[in-house]
Amino acid sequence: MPSKTEKLLSLLNGQPVIPVLKIANVADAVPLARALARGGLPAIEITLRTADALEAIRRVAG
């Protein structure tokens, strides 16, 4: 069984770009992450530049 690191590397190697998101409205986080995943970009980076960033990460991860 692949390790977590191996799974992550496989995911990142199979994706041409990593979208970097600045979430201004936490309600947009999950729909945006789902849309990106459906479009072939399942790995994203959410910046910590807004007050709601950590909550956005929690919701997307949950």
SULQUI-V900961 format. One record per residue. N is the residue number from 1. RES is the residue in one small letter. SS is DSSP state (h for helix, s for strand, l for the rest). Layout:
BEGIN
N_RES_SS + N_RES_SS
END
This chain:
BEGIN
1_m_l + 2_p_l + 3_s_l + 4_k_h + 5_t_h + 6_e_h + 7_k_h + 8_l_h + 9_l_h + 10_s_h + 11_l_h + 12_l_h + 13_n_h + 14_g_l + 15_q_l + 16_p_l + 17_v_l + 18_i_l + 19_p_s + 20_v_s + 21_l_s + 22_k_l + 23_i_l + 24_a_l + 25_n_l + 26_v_l + 27_a_h + 28_d_h + 29_a_h + 30_v_h + 31_p_h + 32_l_h + 33_a_h + 34_r_h + 35_a_h + 36_l_h + 37_a_h + 38_r_h + 39_g_l + 40_g_l + 41_l_l + 42_p_l + 43_a_l + 44_i_s + 45_e_s + 46_i_s + 47_t_l + 48_l_l + 49_r_l + 50_t_l + 51_a_l + 52_d_l + 53_a_h + 54_l_h + 55_e_h + 56_a_h + 57_i_h + 58_r_h + 59_r_h + 60_v_h + 61_a_h + 62_g_l
END
